[in-house]
Amino acid sequence: MKKKIMYTDEPINARVIENFLPSPDDLIFKEKRTKVTLTLSQKSLDFFKNAAKKHGASYQAMIRRLIDYYVVNQRV
């Protein structure tokens, strides 16, 4: 860095904001769930289980998110 930074004694107009972050309870996404029985092909199940293991996730959560994503992106 060839150019030197010159600091001045200009006043800083700042204020402290207390507790501006949401609580951990507000960060948890809660949505009502309903259990269903779903029969998948072995090939599909193997795909989700392998992908989940690779990413350290739950294969059931991956399937749930995939279906949720599909629903949100439908134009009905």
C-alpha positions as CSV (number, residue, x, y, z in Angstrom):
1,M,0.0,0.0,0.0
2,K,1.8,3.1,-1.2
3,K,-0.8,5.7,-0.3
4,K,-1.0,6.6,3.5
5,I,-4.3,7.0,5.2
6,M,-4.7,10.3,7.0
7,Y,-6.9,10.2,10.1
8,T,-8.7,13.2,11.5
9,D,-10.4,14.0,14.7
10,E,-13.8,14.5,13.1
11,P,-16.8,13.6,15.4
12,I,-18.6,10.3,14.7
13,N,-22.4,10.5,14.9
14,A,-23.1,7.0,16.2
15,R,-25.4,5.4,18.8
16,V,-25.6,2.0,20.4
17,I,-28.6,-0.1,19.5
18,E,-29.4,-2.6,22.2
19,N,-30.8,-6.0,21.4
20,F,-31.4,-5.4,17.7
21,L,-31.0,-9.1,16.7
22,P,-34.1,-11.4,16.9
23,S,-34.2,-14.0,19.6
24,P,-33.2,-17.6,18.7
25,D,-36.9,-18.6,19.0
26,D,-37.8,-16.1,16.3
27,L,-35.2,-17.7,14.0
28,I,-36.7,-21.1,14.1
29,F,-39.0,-21.7,11.1
30,K,-42.0,-23.6,12.4
31,E,-44.6,-25.0,10.1
32,K,-47.3,-27.5,10.7
33,R,-46.4,-30.9,9.4
34,T,-48.5,-33.9,8.5
35,K,-47.1,-37.4,8.3
36,V,-47.8,-39.3,5.1
37,T,-46.7,-42.6,3.7
38,L,-44.8,-42.3,0.5
39,T,-43.6,-45.2,-1.6
40,L,-40.5,-44.3,-3.7
41,S,-38.5,-46.3,-6.2
42,Q,-35.4,-47.8,-4.8
43,K,-33.3,-45.7,-7.2
44,S,-34.9,-42.5,-5.9
45,L,-34.5,-43.5,-2.3
46,D,-30.8,-44.4,-2.9
47,F,-30.2,-41.1,-4.5
48,F,-31.6,-39.1,-1.6
49,K,-29.9,-41.2,1.0
50,N,-26.5,-40.9,-0.7
51,A,-26.9,-37.1,-1.2
52,A,-28.0,-36.7,2.4
53,K,-25.0,-38.7,3.7
54,K,-22.6,-36.7,1.5
55,H,-24.0,-33.4,2.9
56,G,-24.6,-34.6,6.5
57,A,-28.3,-34.0,6.2
58,S,-31.5,-36.0,6.6
59,Y,-32.8,-37.6,3.4
60,Q,-36.4,-37.1,4.6
61,A,-35.8,-33.3,5.1
62,M,-34.3,-33.2,1.6
63,I,-37.4,-34.8,0.1
64,R,-39.6,-32.4,2.2
65,R,-37.7,-29.4,1.0
66,L,-37.9,-30.5,-2.6
67,I,-41.6,-30.9,-2.4
68,D,-42.0,-27.5,-0.7
69,Y,-39.8,-25.9,-3.3
70,Y,-42.0,-27.4,-6.1
71,V,-45.2,-26.2,-4.4
72,V,-43.9,-22.6,-4.0
73,N,-42.9,-22.4,-7.6
74,Q,-46.1,-23.6,-9.1
75,R,-48.2,-21.0,-10.9
76,V,-51.8,-22.0,-10.2
